[in-house]
Each structure stands twice: as C-alpha cells, then as structure tokens.
Amino acid sequence: MNNFFSQNIWLKLSSLAFATVLWFFVILSGRTETSMEATLSYVNLPPGLEIMDSPKRVSIVIEGQERLLRSLRQNEIGATIDLSNTRAGKVFVTLTKDNIIVPKMLTVNSIDPETISLKIESQLTKIVTVKPAVVGLPQKGFAIVEISVVPAQISLSGPKSAVVKVYSIKTEPIDINGINADLTYKANLNLTDTNIKKDVNKVEVNITVKKID
C-alpha cells in the first residue's frame, strides 16, 4: 500500500492539480455580469410611524452563469430593509449583500446606491369632509335643489406633515351638464398624495333636481 502512494508521486500530484484546474474552469466558464434594478421593500416599521420619503429601487450588478442570467426574471430579485429599530427623523441605511434577494448560484457584486436616506414621521389620523366636485348645469328649466354625499366624512391616515395639510377632500369631477332627473353617482376621491391612506375609495353623491317654472 505504501508503494502505491510513493510510486509516481509527481505524476499523481500533477493529475490532481490538472483536475482541480479543470474543475474551476468548468465552474467559472460562461460566467458573466448583468445590471438589474431591485425593488426595495421596507419591513417591521414600528407602529405609529410612517415612511414619508424613500427610494423605490436600487441598481445591483449580479454575476453568474450566462444561461442563468438570461432566464432571470425581475420578480426573482429584490431588496429588503428591516426598520424594526427605527425612530422618527431622517434615517440612513447602508445596504449589504444580505439585504439583496437573488436566486442561488448567483452572486451580488455591487449595489448602487449603497447608502439610502429615509424620512420617518409620526403617523396622524384625521377626519375630513368630502366635497362633491360638480361641473356643468342641468337642462334649461331644471335646477339642483340638493347635493348630498354618503359618507359625508372619511378618515385619512399617513405621515403627519402630509395629513395635517388636508382639511377636506374633493371627489372626481361629476359632469351634470344637461341632466333633468335625480342622479346618484359613485365617485372616486381625488387624493393624489400616495403617502396618505383613506378608509374608503368611493363615495355616493346624490343630486336632486327639480323642474322650475
């Protein structure tokens, strides 16, 4: 047995080295890089806090087998940030490879930007009045005698600096031009600030029309 290991030792070592080089060549051949955008997800935000300003995506460079990168779909990558220890104020978060979600066998080589800033605020909930946005006039000889909204008030919640500025909310424009009968209209609410959430998405606008002499 000793003779087996001692004979042709250099030939055996050379064969082992060649096999190792060949293995690395097979593993590494065909590897390339690609740049993609990863959607940022914020998790574990403490109750009573809201994210006011935050980046939506970061750019990442991924390395791997070319065939794997070619089949990679956008929904297979992402970036998650844990905000469990966050307080209100301006927050800076440095991203590492641990924040990035990619399929196995792929490697994250770089993240841009590596550091992002967030604006965290206290949450505010507020009741506001709904105002119907009515445009146009009824048919000649008819007049509007009453406009009611159900519900007349809704609840808004979101970052304090955004919610505090809202005193009422309008519906989408309701065109009543030429109507000659009562109208019930399901109207969307006109709220453009995506940081603010509302407890209902539509209200019922009831318009009562009366014939006049």
Helices and strands as residue ranges (DSSP letters): H 2-6, H 9-28, E 31-43, E 49-53, E 57-65, H 66-70, G 74-76, E 78-82, E 89-94, G 97-99, E 100-101, E 107-112, E 115-135, E 142-150, E 153-159, H 160-163, E 168-175, E 183-188, E 197-198, E 202-211
